[in-house]
């Protein structure tokens, strides 16, 4: 599914990198523990988290994450936004909780990191 479709479904606001949103996302990961993301196959995923620190950006780049979505309307500090811009990592924010965001994406056919439904 195209990232732009996912963002519409979650009523997400772009924070960085809203130029090209026409790429496919097939799996999603949702965690506030970055070690969980590093421990699973994460290349090309959408990462959903409430953790707005620069560690999220670092983890996303190491794991090959395609985009990060902050849940519960969270917005990171300017230095985190700058780190994401430098890493060319698109960031977004949704007003929905992690639970609701995951449910909405599962309902439209996306899977978790292991690819199972």
C-alpha positions as CSV (number, residue, x, y, z in Angstrom):
1,X,0.0,0.0,0.0
2,X,1.2,3.5,-0.8
3,X,2.5,5.6,2.2
4,X,0.2,8.4,1.1
5,X,-2.9,6.1,1.5
6,X,-1.7,5.0,5.0
7,X,-1.2,8.6,6.1
8,X,-4.7,9.5,4.9
9,X,-6.2,6.6,6.8
10,X,-4.5,7.8,10.0
11,X,-5.1,11.5,9.4
12,X,-1.4,12.0,9.8
13,X,0.3,15.4,9.6
14,X,3.7,15.6,7.8
15,X,6.6,16.8,10.0
16,X,9.4,16.2,7.5
17,X,9.8,14.7,4.1
18,X,6.4,15.1,2.6
19,X,7.6,15.4,-1.0
20,X,7.5,11.9,-2.3
21,X,4.9,9.7,-0.5
22,X,4.2,7.4,-3.4
23,X,6.2,4.4,-2.3
24,X,4.9,1.1,-1.0
25,X,4.8,0.0,2.6
26,X,3.9,-3.6,3.2
27,X,4.7,-4.1,6.9
28,X,4.5,-1.9,10.0
29,X,6.2,-2.0,13.4
30,X,4.8,-0.4,16.5
31,X,7.0,0.0,19.6
32,X,8.4,2.4,22.1
33,X,11.3,0.1,22.6
34,X,13.8,0.6,19.8
35,X,15.5,-2.7,20.7
36,X,12.3,-4.4,19.5
37,X,12.7,-2.8,16.1
38,X,16.4,-3.7,15.8
39,X,15.6,-7.3,16.7
40,X,13.2,-7.9,13.8
41,X,13.4,-7.5,10.0
42,X,12.6,-3.8,9.7
43,X,13.8,-2.9,6.2
44,X,11.2,-0.8,4.3
45,X,8.7,-0.6,7.2
46,X,6.6,2.2,8.7
47,X,7.6,2.6,12.3
48,X,4.9,3.7,14.7
49,X,6.1,5.0,18.1
50,X,5.5,7.5,20.8
51,X,9.2,7.9,21.4
52,X,10.2,11.3,20.0
53,X,13.9,11.3,20.8
54,X,16.8,11.4,18.4
55,X,17.3,7.7,19.3
56,X,14.3,6.9,17.2
57,X,15.9,8.5,14.1
58,X,19.2,6.7,14.7
59,X,17.4,3.3,15.1
60,X,15.2,3.9,12.1
61,X,18.3,4.6,9.9
62,X,20.1,1.5,11.2
63,X,17.1,-0.7,10.7
64,X,16.2,0.6,7.2
65,X,12.9,2.0,8.2
66,X,11.2,4.0,5.4
67,X,9.1,6.4,7.5
68,X,8.3,7.1,11.1
69,X,4.8,7.9,12.5
70,X,4.5,9.4,15.9
71,X,1.3,8.4,17.7
72,X,-0.9,10.3,20.2
73,X,-0.3,13.6,18.3
74,X,3.3,13.8,19.5
75,X,5.8,16.1,17.8
76,X,9.5,15.8,18.4
77,X,11.8,18.7,19.3
78,X,13.5,20.8,16.5
79,X,16.8,18.9,16.8
80,X,15.1,15.6,16.2
81,X,13.3,17.0,13.1
82,X,16.7,18.3,11.9
83,X,18.3,14.9,12.4
84,X,15.4,13.3,10.4
85,X,15.9,15.8,7.6
86,X,19.6,15.1,7.5
87,X,18.9,11.4,7.3
88,X,16.2,12.0,4.7
89,X,13.7,10.1,6.9
90,X,10.1,11.2,6.5
91,X,8.3,11.9,9.9
92,X,4.6,12.1,10.5
93,X,2.2,12.5,13.5
94,X,-1.2,11.0,14.0
95,X,-3.7,12.0,16.7
96,X,-4.6,8.3,17.2
97,X,-3.2,6.1,19.9
98,X,-0.8,3.2,19.0
99,X,-3.6,0.7,19.5
100,X,-6.1,2.5,17.2
101,X,-3.4,3.2,14.6
102,X,-2.4,-0.5,14.5
103,X,-6.0,-1.6,14.3
104,X,-6.7,0.8,11.4
105,X,-3.7,-0.4,9.4
106,X,-4.4,-4.1,10.1
107,X,-8.0,-3.6,8.9
108,X,-6.7,-2.3,5.5
109,X,-4.3,-5.3,5.0
110,X,-1.0,-4.3,6.4
111,X,0.9,-6.8,8.5
112,X,3.4,-6.6,11.4
113,X,7.1,-7.1,11.1
114,X,6.8,-10.9,10.7
115,X,4.4,-10.6,7.8
116,X,1.7,-12.6,9.4
117,X,-2.0,-11.4,9.6
